Amino acid sequence: MKFTERFNECLKYSDMKQSEIAKYCKTTRQNISNFKTGRTYPSIETLYLLCECLDVSADYLLGLEE
């Protein structure tokens, strides 16, 4: 799915560690790992926080825009 590809791309260029992103998003490092592999997807609330944290739009992460 597009989310997994885009999320991994954003993580690659982020200065933050997975544990820091998890703390910012009020989730676990395991959840961040699951998002990376496509095993699970974030809730709307977590998606919002991920977008803030990674400085990208939800449309971008979801593959709705380039």
C-alpha positions as a Markdown table, in Angstrom:
| # | Residue | x | y | z |
|---|---|---|---|---|
| 1 | Met | 0.0 | 0.0 | 0.0 |
| 2 | Lys | 1.1 | 3.5 | -0.7 |
| 3 | Phe | 1.0 | 4.5 | 3.0 |
| 4 | Thr | 3.7 | 2.0 | 3.9 |
| 5 | Glu | 6.0 | 3.2 | 1.1 |
| 6 | Arg | 5.5 | 6.8 | 1.9 |
| 7 | Phe | 5.9 | 6.3 | 5.6 |
| 8 | Asn | 9.2 | 4.5 | 5.2 |
| 9 | Glu | 10.4 | 7.2 | 2.9 |
| 10 | Cys | 9.5 | 9.9 | 5.5 |
| 11 | Leu | 11.3 | 7.9 | 8.3 |
| 12 | Lys | 14.4 | 7.6 | 6.1 |
| 13 | Tyr | 14.7 | 11.4 | 5.9 |
| 14 | Ser | 13.6 | 12.1 | 9.4 |
| 15 | Asp | 16.1 | 13.1 | 12.1 |
| 16 | Met | 13.9 | 11.4 | 14.7 |
| 17 | Lys | 14.3 | 7.8 | 16.0 |
| 18 | Gln | 11.3 | 5.5 | 16.0 |
| 19 | Ser | 11.0 | 5.7 | 19.8 |
| 20 | Glu | 10.9 | 9.5 | 19.6 |
| 21 | Ile | 8.2 | 9.4 | 16.9 |
| 22 | Ala | 6.2 | 6.9 | 19.0 |
| 23 | Lys | 6.4 | 9.2 | 22.0 |
| 24 | Tyr | 5.3 | 12.2 | 20.0 |
| 25 | Cys | 2.4 | 10.3 | 18.6 |
| 26 | Lys | 1.4 | 8.8 | 22.0 |
| 27 | Thr | 1.9 | 5.2 | 20.7 |
| 28 | Thr | 4.5 | 2.5 | 21.0 |
| 29 | Arg | 7.6 | 1.8 | 19.1 |
| 30 | Gln | 6.1 | -1.5 | 18.1 |
| 31 | Asn | 3.2 | 0.3 | 16.5 |
| 32 | Ile | 5.6 | 2.4 | 14.5 |
| 33 | Ser | 7.3 | -0.8 | 13.4 |
| 34 | Asn | 4.0 | -2.3 | 12.4 |
| 35 | Phe | 3.2 | 0.8 | 10.3 |
| 36 | Lys | 6.6 | 0.4 | 8.6 |
| 37 | Thr | 5.9 | -3.2 | 7.6 |
| 38 | Gly | 2.2 | -2.6 | 6.7 |
| 39 | Arg | 1.1 | -5.0 | 9.4 |
| 40 | Thr | -1.2 | -2.4 | 10.8 |
| 41 | Tyr | -2.2 | 1.2 | 10.0 |
| 42 | Pro | -2.6 | 4.2 | 12.2 |
| 43 | Ser | -5.8 | 5.5 | 13.6 |
| 44 | Ile | -7.0 | 9.0 | 12.4 |
| 45 | Glu | -5.6 | 10.6 | 15.6 |
| 46 | Thr | -2.2 | 8.9 | 15.2 |
| 47 | Leu | -2.1 | 9.7 | 11.5 |
| 48 | Tyr | -2.7 | 13.4 | 12.4 |
| 49 | Leu | 0.2 | 13.3 | 14.9 |
| 50 | Leu | 2.5 | 11.4 | 12.4 |
| 51 | Cys | 1.8 | 14.1 | 9.8 |
| 52 | Glu | 2.7 | 16.8 | 12.4 |
| 53 | Cys | 5.8 | 15.0 | 13.5 |
| 54 | Leu | 7.1 | 14.2 | 10.0 |
| 55 | Asp | 6.0 | 17.5 | 8.5 |
| 56 | Val | 4.0 | 16.0 | 5.7 |
| 57 | Ser | 0.3 | 16.0 | 4.7 |
| 58 | Ala | -2.1 | 13.1 | 5.3 |
| 59 | Asp | -2.8 | 13.3 | 1.5 |
| 60 | Tyr | 0.9 | 12.6 | 0.8 |
| 61 | Leu | 1.2 | 9.7 | 3.3 |
| 62 | Leu | -2.0 | 8.1 | 1.9 |
| 63 | Gly | -0.9 | 8.5 | -1.7 |
| 64 | Leu | -3.5 | 11.0 | -2.7 |
| 65 | Glu | -0.9 | 13.5 | -3.8 |
| 66 | Glu | 2.7 | 13.5 | -5.0 |
